[in-house]
Amino acid sequence: MLYKFPNVEYDNLFFKIKEMIEKRIEKIKLSLKNEEMVL
């Protein structure tokens, strides 16, 4: 059970997922800004 014994691998996975989500959010924000400029 990973959650009972947090190890480095699990932490890294969590960090990667968190990073991916943040990058996705940044992309969405950027595309929204671009659309505003077009309008």
C-alpha positions as CSV (number, residue, x, y, z in Angstrom):
1,M,0.0,0.0,0.0
2,L,1.8,3.1,-1.2
3,Y,-0.1,5.6,0.9
4,K,0.9,3.7,4.1
5,F,4.6,3.8,3.2
6,P,5.2,6.9,1.2
7,N,8.4,6.4,-0.7
8,V,10.5,8.5,-3.1
9,E,9.0,7.0,-6.2
10,Y,5.5,7.8,-5.0
11,D,6.5,11.4,-4.1
12,N,8.1,11.8,-7.5
13,L,4.9,10.6,-9.3
14,F,2.8,13.0,-7.3
15,F,5.2,15.8,-8.1
16,K,5.1,15.0,-11.8
17,I,1.3,14.9,-11.9
18,K,1.2,18.2,-10.0
19,E,3.7,19.7,-12.5
20,M,1.7,18.5,-15.5
21,I,-1.5,20.0,-14.1
22,E,0.2,23.3,-13.5
23,K,1.6,23.4,-17.0
24,R,-1.8,22.6,-18.4
25,I,-3.3,25.5,-16.4
26,E,-0.6,27.8,-17.7
27,K,-1.4,26.8,-21.3
28,I,-5.1,27.4,-20.7
29,K,-4.4,30.8,-19.2
30,L,-2.2,31.7,-22.1
31,S,-4.7,30.6,-24.7
32,L,-7.4,32.6,-22.9
33,K,-5.2,35.7,-23.0
34,N,-4.6,35.2,-26.7
35,E,-8.3,34.9,-27.4
36,E,-9.0,38.1,-25.5
37,M,-6.4,39.9,-27.7
38,V,-8.1,38.6,-30.8
39,L,-11.4,39.8,-29.6
